[in-house]
Each structure stands twice: as C-alpha cells, then as structure tokens.
Amino acid sequence: MFDLIRANRRRSALLVVAMAALLLAAGFALGEGVQEGAGPLGLLGGLALGSALALVSYASGDSILLALAGARRIDKADHPVLWNVVEEMCVASGIASPPAVYVIDQDAPNAFATGRGPERAAIAVTAGLLERLDRDELQGVIAHELAHVRNRDVLYLLMVVAMAGAIVILADTGRRFLWMGGGRRRTSEKSGSAGAIVLVFALVLMIAAPVVAQLLYLAVSRRREYLADACGAQFTRYPEGLASALQKIAGSQVPLKGVSRAMAPMYIHDPLAAVGSADVASWGSTHPPVALRIRILRSMAGEADLAGYDEAFRKVTRRAVGLVPAGALAEERAHAVPRPARGDPRSRLDRVRETTDMFWRLKRYAFLSCACGTTLKVPRAYAGQELQCPHCGVPHPVPA
C-alpha cells in the first residue's frame, strides 16, 4: 500500500510542477502583452498570485469548500450510524483518527472529502445519500472518500484548484487587455515583426492556458477515481456495496444545487453530469463513466483486494496495463478476505426519519417524548412555555 501512496505522490508532484510552469508562462505572456520587456514582472505577478491562492487553500481551503457546500458539522450523537461507519472504515484504511463529519441538507445523493490529509480531513455527505443508501452502500461511499484522504488526493485537489484558479485569472485578464487594444498600442511602438510575434504568442497562450490546465488535471483525475474505488473495495471487502451505491447516486433525478465547476471534481459522482450520461464521460469530466466503474467493481469475482480490482479493470477496459503499482499488488494480495453483505435492519422510512431528526437537532429543536408514543419536535421560540400533545392532550413543559 505504501507503494501506491508513493506513486500517487509522485504523480501529484509532477502535475503541480506542470501547473506551476503553465502559471508562470501565463504570467510572462501577460506581462509581454502589456508592455515590451515586462515579461519578468508578469512572471513574478503570476508567481505571487499562485502562491497567495495556494497558501489560502492550504490554510483554510477545506473550510471554504465546506462553507460553499453548505455543510454542517455533526457529532456522533447526531447520527450514530454514519459515525460508526466512518470509524470502521478508518480502522480498515489505517487512518489513526476519524475525520470531521459534515452533512449537507440536500436531497441529491452525493459525498466528498477535503482537507490536507489524514491529520486534518473532513467528509461531507448529503441528506439524500443517508436516506437512500443502506449500511453496506454507505460503507462503500465512506471507504471511497477515505481512500482519497489516505492517498493525499484531498491536498492535491486544493493545490491544483488554487493554481488553476490563478491561471484562469491571468488568462482572463490578458484576454480582456488584448481585446481592449492594449496589444495594438504596444505593437505600434515596436519596430519589425518581433513585437507582433510576441503578441500573437501571448494571445494564443492566454486562450490555451485554461484548456491546457484542465487537460493536465484530467490526465490523473480519472485515474484517482479508479484507485479510490479499488481502495474502497479493499477497505470494505465488499465491492458490491460501492457498486450499488454508485448506481443509486448516478440514477438519482435530483440535481445537486449550488455546485461550481471548481467543486464538482471533489464529489464521488460528478454533480454537473447530465442525467442519463452514466455510460459516457464528456471530455471535460473529471470522473470516469459511472457505468464503467460499476462494471469493474462487479467483475472482481469475489476478490476484494487491489489485485482483484486491477485484474477486473484490465478485463473491462481491455487495457494491457493496470492501475495499481506492482509493489502494492504483491504487498496486500495475501491479506484480502471477502465478506458477505451484512444487510441493514433499517427501512428507507427509518433512514429518512433518522436523517430528518438529525437536521432538527442541528437547528436546536427540543425533542419531547410523550407517554402515548408521540415525539414533539419544538423550535427554540417555544422555550420555557408549555405545549400539549396533539394526540393525547398531555401538557409538556419546553425546556429553556
């Protein structure tokens, strides 16, 4: 497993270096487009902008993303089943301390992880996910997200999003300046064709930089999703749980609201994907086709380990080369023990009630139990008053 993490880190480092080089090139091109000989200043400006965004992302990027998603932190008492699943998967994945757990009050089923790594991480799930998935399926989703945490994908995502944002800002600024005539004034002051060549180069780079940055990101993003699926199957030892969860998530007709393109890659399923596009991923999608991910998981033939996933991946995709490093395959093959489905005694209605009650508690509602079996859920505005049970008429004092 350490071979897998090391390989992941190497790919992350190469991608960050490539993105940084593109950022510096965009800054240089912007400087030259503004004024002849100002390329070094533009390069320094790009470096300063990228560094500032990277520092902000590293220091508080996870908090910003959670706030943008509308996520609220919960304790174990708020949703014991979710917390127990997170703790179980932390043990299975070797993460020493459970990440912070957040919930999002949206009906669309989805989930994501963020943070710097295992030492500081958070997992957020939607209300729709908690209501639709049974315990085995929820385990698969949490295991997938913890794989991103353990493999340091979350830190990589924060850094790449910061650099991509800086590239887009520089490119947009350069295009606006050149369209407004800054480049024409600049070339008129130069002799010969050198100025025009530099200007054309700057314009092409301003247009191409965001596209190249996206392509660099896509070069490894889909691979990371496959690896997270492989690790999720390994942690749970039950690939069908994750496969069934992905099928339910992708089959939902409810859109996830308020999601930007910067946040979409974080989710286990692309929330911006069109409904009915499970078989084909667009060129700009950061996720592999869901149908392909499900077929790979269901082709593991009971081999709940990385080697089983790697074999299924090569079989389904018809590729000669797999995903998992050879060292990681040799390291863990002897430790995999598939397990049967555990089942979930809770019905869909039980899960809906459990999730709804959790959000009432987060809103500081008081829960009053009546002898007739009714539970009164009272908002804070009634604190200190007395309310009657609507079924039996027994009065209940509302605690302050």
C-alpha positions as CSV (number, residue, x, y, z in Angstrom):
1,M,0.0,0.0,0.0
2,F,2.9,2.4,0.6
3,D,4.0,1.8,-3.0
4,L,0.5,3.0,-4.1
5,I,0.7,6.2,-1.9
6,R,4.3,6.9,-3.1
7,A,3.2,6.6,-6.7
8,N,0.3,8.8,-6.1
9,R,2.5,11.4,-4.5
10,R,4.9,11.3,-7.5
11,R,2.1,11.9,-10.0
12,S,0.8,14.7,-7.8
13,A,4.2,16.4,-7.6
14,L,4.6,16.2,-11.4
15,L,1.1,17.6,-12.0
16,V,1.7,20.5,-9.6
17,V,5.1,21.3,-11.2
18,A,3.4,21.3,-14.7
19,M,0.6,23.5,-13.5
20,A,3.2,25.9,-11.9
21,A,5.1,26.1,-15.1
22,L,2.0,26.9,-17.0
23,L,1.1,29.6,-14.4
24,L,4.5,31.2,-14.8
25,A,4.2,31.1,-18.6
26,A,0.8,32.7,-18.5
27,G,2.2,35.5,-16.2
28,F,5.1,36.1,-18.5
29,A,2.9,36.2,-21.6
30,L,0.6,38.7,-19.8
31,G,3.5,40.9,-19.0
32,E,4.8,40.9,-22.5
33,G,1.4,41.5,-23.9
34,V,1.0,44.6,-21.7
35,Q,4.4,46.1,-22.3
36,E,7.6,45.1,-24.1
37,G,10.1,43.7,-21.7
38,A,7.6,43.4,-18.9
39,G,7.6,39.6,-19.1
40,P,9.7,39.1,-15.9
41,L,7.3,41.3,-14.0
42,G,4.4,39.4,-15.2
43,L,6.1,36.2,-14.3
44,L,6.6,37.5,-10.7
45,G,3.0,38.6,-10.6
46,G,1.8,35.1,-11.6
47,L,4.1,33.6,-9.0
48,A,2.8,35.9,-6.3
49,L,-0.9,35.3,-7.3
50,G,-0.4,31.5,-7.4
51,S,1.5,31.5,-4.1
52,A,-1.2,33.6,-2.4
53,L,-4.0,31.3,-3.6
54,A,-2.0,28.2,-2.7
55,L,-1.4,29.5,0.9
56,V,-5.0,30.3,1.4
57,S,-6.0,26.9,0.1
58,Y,-3.6,25.1,2.3
59,A,-4.5,27.1,5.4
60,S,-8.3,27.2,5.1
61,G,-9.3,25.8,1.7
62,D,-11.2,22.9,3.3
63,S,-13.2,25.3,5.5
64,I,-14.0,27.4,2.5
65,L,-15.2,24.5,0.4
66,L,-17.3,23.1,3.2
67,A,-18.9,26.5,3.7
68,L,-19.6,26.8,-0.1
69,A,-21.2,23.4,0.0
70,G,-23.5,24.4,2.9
71,A,-22.1,21.6,5.1
72,R,-22.7,21.5,8.8
73,R,-20.5,19.5,11.3
74,I,-22.2,16.8,13.4
75,D,-21.2,14.8,16.4
76,K,-21.7,11.1,17.0
77,A,-24.9,11.6,18.8
78,D,-26.5,13.4,15.8
79,H,-26.2,10.3,13.5
80,P,-24.6,7.3,15.2
81,V,-24.8,5.0,12.1
82,L,-22.9,7.4,9.9
83,W,-20.3,7.9,12.7
84,N,-19.9,4.2,13.2
85,V,-19.3,3.6,9.5
86,V,-16.7,6.4,9.4
87,E,-14.9,4.9,12.5
88,E,-15.0,1.3,11.0
89,M,-13.6,2.5,7.7
90,C,-10.8,4.5,9.4
91,V,-9.7,1.3,11.1
92,A,-9.9,-0.6,7.8
93,S,-7.9,2.1,6.0
94,G,-5.3,2.6,8.7
95,I,-6.2,6.2,9.4
96,A,-5.4,6.9,13.1
97,S,-8.2,9.4,13.9
98,P,-11.6,9.8,12.3
99,P,-12.1,12.9,10.1
100,A,-14.6,15.6,10.9
101,V,-18.1,14.6,9.7
102,Y,-20.4,17.0,7.9
103,V,-23.9,16.8,6.4
104,I,-25.4,18.8,3.6
105,D,-29.1,19.5,3.6
106,Q,-29.8,18.5,0.0
107,D,-31.9,15.6,-1.4
108,A,-29.4,14.7,-4.1
109,P,-27.3,11.8,-3.0
110,N,-23.6,12.6,-3.1
111,A,-20.5,12.9,-0.9
112,F,-17.0,14.4,-0.9
113,A,-13.8,14.6,1.2
114,T,-11.5,17.5,1.7
115,G,-8.6,18.6,3.9
116,R,-4.8,18.4,4.0
117,G,-4.5,14.7,4.6
118,P,-5.2,12.1,7.3
119,E,-4.2,14.5,10.0
120,R,-6.7,17.2,9.0
121,A,-9.6,15.9,6.9
122,A,-13.4,16.1,6.6
123,I,-16.1,14.0,5.0
124,A,-19.4,15.6,3.9
125,V,-22.5,13.6,2.8
126,T,-25.9,14.8,1.7
127,A,-29.2,14.1,3.4
128,G,-30.2,12.3,0.2
129,L,-27.3,9.9,0.5
130,L,-28.2,9.0,4.1
131,E,-31.8,8.4,3.2
132,R,-31.2,6.3,0.0
133,L,-28.3,4.0,0.9
134,D,-28.3,1.1,3.3
135,R,-25.3,0.4,5.6
136,D,-23.3,-1.6,3.1
137,E,-23.7,1.0,0.4
138,L,-22.8,3.8,2.9
139,Q,-19.7,1.9,3.8
140,G,-18.6,1.8,0.2
141,V,-19.0,5.6,-0.2
142,I,-17.2,6.4,3.0
143,A,-14.4,4.0,2.1
144,H,-14.0,5.6,-1.3
145,E,-13.8,9.1,0.3
146,L,-11.3,7.9,3.0
147,A,-9.2,6.5,0.2
148,H,-8.9,10.0,-1.2
149,V,-7.9,11.2,2.3
150,R,-5.3,8.5,2.8
151,N,-3.8,8.8,-0.7
152,R,-3.5,12.6,-0.2
153,D,-5.8,13.3,-3.1
154,V,-7.5,16.0,-1.0
155,L,-4.4,18.1,-0.6
156,Y,-3.5,17.7,-4.2
157,L,-7.0,18.9,-5.2
158,L,-6.7,22.0,-3.0
159,M,-3.4,22.9,-4.6
160,V,-4.5,22.2,-8.2
161,V,-7.7,24.2,-7.8
162,A,-5.7,27.2,-6.5
163,M,-3.2,27.0,-9.4
164,A,-6.0,26.5,-12.0
165,G,-7.8,29.5,-10.5
166,A,-4.7,31.7,-10.8
167,I,-4.2,30.6,-14.4
168,V,-7.8,31.4,-15.3
169,I,-7.5,34.9,-13.6
170,L,-4.3,35.7,-15.5
171,A,-5.7,34.4,-18.8
172,D,-8.9,36.3,-18.4
173,T,-7.0,39.5,-17.5
174,G,-4.7,39.1,-20.5
175,R,-7.6,38.5,-23.0
176,R,-9.5,41.5,-21.7
177,F,-6.5,43.7,-22.1
178,L,-5.6,42.5,-25.6
179,W,-9.3,42.7,-26.8
180,M,-9.4,46.3,-25.5
181,G,-6.5,47.3,-27.7
182,G,-3.5,47.2,-25.3
183,G,-1.7,44.9,-27.6
184,R,-2.3,47.0,-30.7
185,R,-0.9,50.1,-28.9
186,R,2.1,48.0,-27.8
187,T,3.0,46.6,-31.3
188,S,2.7,50.0,-32.9
189,E,5.6,51.2,-30.7
190,K,7.9,48.3,-31.8
191,S,10.0,48.1,-34.9
192,G,9.8,45.0,-37.1
193,S,7.7,41.9,-36.7
194,A,9.1,40.7,-33.4
195,G,6.5,42.5,-31.4
196,A,3.7,41.1,-33.4
197,I,5.1,37.6,-33.0
198,V,5.3,38.0,-29.2
199,L,1.8,39.5,-29.1
200,V,0.4,36.5,-31.1
201,F,2.2,34.1,-28.8
202,A,0.8,35.9,-25.7
203,L,-2.7,35.8,-27.2
204,V,-2.6,32.1,-28.0
205,L,-1.3,31.3,-24.5
206,M,-4.0,33.4,-22.9
207,I,-6.6,31.4,-24.8
208,A,-4.9,28.0,-24.4
209,A,-3.7,28.1,-20.8
210,P,-7.0,27.3,-19.1
211,V,-7.6,24.5,-21.6
212,V,-4.2,23.0,-21.0
213,A,-4.6,23.3,-17.3
214,Q,-7.8,21.4,-17.5
215,L,-6.2,18.7,-19.6
216,L,-3.4,18.3,-17.2
217,Y,-5.9,17.9,-14.4
218,L,-7.9,15.3,-16.3
219,A,-4.7,13.4,-17.0
220,V,-4.8,12.0,-13.5
221,S,-8.2,12.8,-12.0
222,R,-10.0,9.9,-13.6
223,R,-7.2,7.6,-12.5
224,R,-7.6,8.8,-8.9
225,E,-11.3,7.9,-9.0
226,Y,-10.5,4.4,-10.2
227,L,-7.9,4.0,-7.5
228,A,-10.3,5.3,-4.8
229,D,-12.8,2.7,-6.0
230,A,-10.1,0.0,-5.7
231,C,-9.2,1.1,-2.2
232,G,-12.9,1.3,-1.2
233,A,-13.4,-2.3,-2.3
234,Q,-10.3,-3.3,-0.4
235,F,-11.4,-1.5,2.8
236,T,-14.9,-2.9,2.9
237,R,-14.1,-6.3,1.4
238,Y,-17.4,-6.0,-0.4
239,P,-17.2,-4.4,-3.9
240,E,-21.0,-4.7,-4.4
241,G,-21.7,-2.2,-1.7
242,L,-19.8,0.6,-3.6
243,A,-21.2,-0.6,-7.0
244,S,-24.8,-0.4,-5.7
245,A,-24.2,3.0,-4.1
246,L,-22.8,4.4,-7.4
247,Q,-25.8,3.0,-9.2
248,K,-28.2,4.8,-6.9
249,I,-26.3,8.0,-6.9
250,A,-26.0,8.2,-10.7
251,G,-29.6,7.2,-11.1
252,S,-31.0,10.0,-9.0
253,Q,-33.0,12.5,-10.9
254,V,-32.5,15.2,-8.2
255,P,-29.7,17.8,-9.1
256,L,-27.2,19.0,-6.5
257,K,-27.8,22.7,-6.1
258,G,-25.1,25.4,-5.9
259,V,-22.2,23.4,-7.2
260,S,-19.4,25.2,-9.1
261,R,-17.0,23.6,-11.6
262,A,-14.2,24.1,-9.1
263,M,-16.1,21.9,-6.5
264,A,-17.5,19.3,-8.9
265,P,-14.4,17.1,-9.0
266,M,-14.5,16.6,-5.2
267,Y,-17.7,14.6,-5.3
268,I,-17.9,10.8,-5.7
269,H,-20.1,11.4,-8.7
270,D,-19.9,14.4,-10.9
271,P,-22.9,16.6,-9.8
272,L,-22.7,18.5,-13.1
273,A,-23.1,15.4,-15.3
274,A,-26.2,15.2,-17.3
275,V,-28.9,12.7,-16.2
276,G,-28.6,9.6,-18.3
277,S,-24.9,10.1,-19.1
278,A,-23.7,7.2,-16.9
279,D,-22.2,5.3,-19.9
280,V,-20.2,8.1,-21.4
281,A,-18.0,10.8,-19.8
282,S,-17.5,14.1,-21.7
283,W,-14.0,15.2,-22.5
284,G,-14.1,17.7,-19.7
285,S,-15.4,15.4,-17.0
286,T,-13.1,14.7,-14.1
287,H,-14.8,11.4,-13.4
288,P,-14.8,8.1,-15.4
289,P,-18.2,6.9,-16.7
290,V,-20.2,5.6,-13.7
291,A,-21.4,2.5,-15.7
292,L,-17.8,1.6,-16.3
293,R,-16.9,2.0,-12.7
294,I,-19.8,-0.3,-11.7
295,R,-18.9,-2.9,-14.2
296,I,-15.3,-3.1,-12.9
297,L,-16.4,-3.4,-9.3
298,R,-18.9,-6.2,-10.2
299,S,-16.3,-8.0,-12.3
300,M,-14.0,-8.6,-9.3
301,A,-15.4,-12.1,-8.8
302,G,-15.1,-12.0,-5.0
303,E,-11.5,-10.8,-5.0
304,A,-11.9,-7.9,-2.6
305,D,-8.4,-6.5,-2.9
306,L,-6.3,-4.3,-5.1
307,A,-5.1,-7.2,-7.3
308,G,-8.7,-8.2,-7.9
309,Y,-9.7,-4.7,-8.9
310,D,-6.6,-4.3,-11.2
311,E,-7.5,-7.5,-13.0
312,A,-11.1,-6.5,-13.4
313,F,-10.0,-3.1,-14.6
314,R,-7.8,-4.6,-17.4
315,K,-10.6,-7.0,-18.3
316,V,-13.4,-4.5,-18.6
317,T,-11.3,-1.7,-20.2
318,R,-9.3,-4.1,-22.3
319,R,-6.1,-2.4,-21.4
320,A,-2.8,-4.3,-21.1
321,V,-1.5,-2.1,-18.2
322,G,-3.4,-1.9,-15.0
323,L,-3.7,0.9,-12.4
324,V,-2.0,-0.4,-9.3
325,P,1.8,-0.5,-8.9
326,A,3.3,-4.0,-8.8
327,G,4.7,-3.4,-5.4
328,A,1.3,-2.6,-3.9
329,L,-0.2,-5.7,-5.6
330,A,2.4,-8.0,-4.1
331,E,2.2,-6.4,-0.7
332,E,-1.5,-6.9,0.0
333,R,-2.7,-9.9,-2.0
334,A,-2.4,-12.3,1.0
335,H,-4.5,-10.2,3.3
336,A,-7.8,-9.9,1.4
337,V,-10.8,-11.8,2.8
338,P,-14.1,-11.1,1.0
339,R,-17.1,-10.8,3.2
340,P,-20.9,-11.2,2.5
341,A,-23.4,-8.4,2.7
342,R,-24.3,-7.6,6.3
343,G,-27.7,-6.1,5.4
344,D,-29.4,-3.2,7.2
345,P,-32.3,-3.6,9.5
346,R,-33.5,-0.1,8.9
347,S,-36.1,0.5,6.2
348,R,-36.0,3.5,3.8
349,L,-38.6,5.2,6.1
350,D,-36.4,4.6,9.1
351,R,-33.4,6.2,7.4
352,V,-35.5,9.2,6.3
353,R,-36.7,9.8,9.9
354,E,-33.2,9.4,11.2
355,T,-31.8,11.9,8.8
356,T,-34.7,14.4,9.4
357,D,-34.3,14.2,13.1
358,M,-30.6,14.9,12.8
359,F,-31.3,18.2,11.0
360,W,-34.0,19.1,13.6
361,R,-31.3,18.6,16.3
362,L,-28.8,20.7,14.4
363,K,-31.4,23.5,14.3
364,R,-31.6,23.2,18.1
365,Y,-35.1,21.8,18.2
366,A,-36.2,20.2,21.5
367,F,-37.4,16.6,21.4
368,L,-40.2,15.9,23.9
369,S,-41.4,12.3,24.4
370,C,-45.0,11.7,25.4
371,A,-46.3,8.6,27.2
372,C,-48.6,8.0,24.2
373,G,-45.6,7.4,22.0
374,T,-45.6,10.8,20.2
375,T,-42.4,12.8,20.0
376,L,-42.9,16.5,19.9
377,K,-40.2,18.5,18.0
378,V,-40.3,22.0,19.2
379,P,-38.3,25.0,17.9
380,R,-36.4,27.3,20.3
381,A,-39.1,30.0,20.0
382,Y,-41.2,28.0,22.5
383,A,-38.5,27.6,25.1
384,G,-39.9,28.0,28.6
385,Q,-43.5,27.5,27.5
386,E,-45.9,24.6,27.8
387,L,-47.3,22.6,24.9
388,Q,-50.0,20.0,24.7
389,C,-49.5,16.7,22.9
390,P,-51.7,16.9,19.8
391,H,-52.8,13.2,20.2
392,C,-53.5,12.8,23.9
393,G,-53.6,16.4,25.2
394,V,-51.0,15.9,28.0
395,P,-49.1,19.1,28.7
396,H,-45.3,19.2,28.3
397,P,-43.0,22.0,29.5
398,V,-40.5,23.0,26.9
399,P,-37.0,23.3,28.5
400,A,-35.3,26.7,28.2
